[in-house]
Amino acid sequence: MLGLILLLIAGSGLVYISKYNFMLVSVNLGFYTISEIPLFYVIAGAMLVGLIISYLVYLGHAITTSITIRGKDDEIKKEKEEVLELTKRIHQLELENEKIRNGSDITPPTDQNAL
């Protein structure tokens, strides 16, 4: 709904521009010359080209941001795996420490995935 409202506002703005800028102009594009174009077409075309260029810049920024975030996600995953391995090692050392302290014959778990 918001998009429709913005489209209506933009259309109203273009109608207002076209009402007061209907004189014919010539546009020089390097070696090419386009003559007798209404001025509001030039204005609308410039706005459209500006929007397209800004969208392309935004798209490039979004792509680089997603690549950066993906790299950070990989780093976080590696760090979580390291924390899990260290937690397992701490648990094994606590079991060994308890065995030495009490002199009991507690055997550490043989399952590598167990804490």
N, C-alpha and C positions, 0 to 999 in steps of 0.2 A: 504494500500500500504506500509505503514511504517512497519507493521508487517511482510509482505513478505520480505522486504529488511533485516530486523533484522534476520529472519529465514535463509535467504541465507548466511548472514555473520556468523551466528552460525554454519551452516552446513559446510561452508568453514573452519572454525576453527577446527571443529571435523575431517574433512578430513586431515587437516595439522597435527593434533595431532596423528591421526591413522597412518599416513605415517611414522612417526619417532618413534612410540611407539608400535610396533607390537610384542615385545617379550612376551612370555608366563610367567605368574606369578601365584602364589598360594595366595588365600585370606582366612584368618582365621576369621571366625565370631563366636566367642565363642567356642562352641563344634563342630561346622561345619567347614570343610575345603573344599574349592572349588579350584581345581587345574587346571592348564593349561588354564587360561583365558588370552586373550590378554590385555595388559596393558591399551590400550585406552578404553576398556570396563570399566575397573575400574575407569579411570578418568572421563568418561562420566557418569557413575553411580553415582559417588561422586558429580558431578555437578548437576545431576538431583535430588538427595536426598537433596542437599543444597537448590535448588530452591523450592522444595516442602515444606521444613521446613520454609523457609523464607516466603512463601505464607501463610502458616498456622499462623505464627506469625502476619503477616499483617492482615489476616482475623480476628484474635482475637482482634487486636487493632481497626479495623474498627467497630466491633460489640460493643465494649465498648464505642467508640466515639459516635456511633448512639444512644446508650442508654442514654449517658450523654446529648446529644443534645435534645432528646425527653423530658428529665426532664426539661431542660431549656425552651423549648417551652411551657410546661405546666405552668411554673412559669410566663412566659411572658403573657400568656393568662389570668391568674389570675390577674396579675397587670393591664392589660388593662381593665378588668371588674371593678376593683377597681377604676381606673381613671374615667370610665364612670359613676359609681355611685356617685363619688365625684363631677363630673361636673353637674350631675342632682341636687345634693344637693345644690351646689353653686347657680345654677339658681333659685331654689326655695327660697333660702335665699335672693337673690337679689330682687325677686318679693315681698317678705315680707318686706324687707327694703324700697323699693319704696312705698309700701302701707302705711307704718308707716310715712315715710318722707312727703308724699303729703297728707296724710289723706284721700285719695280716697278709694273707695270700690272696689279695684281690687281683684278678687278672683283668687287664684292660680289654675293652671290647675289640674283637678282631674285625668287625665290620668297619670299613673305611668311611662309609657314609654316616655312621652313627656319631652322635656327640658324645 
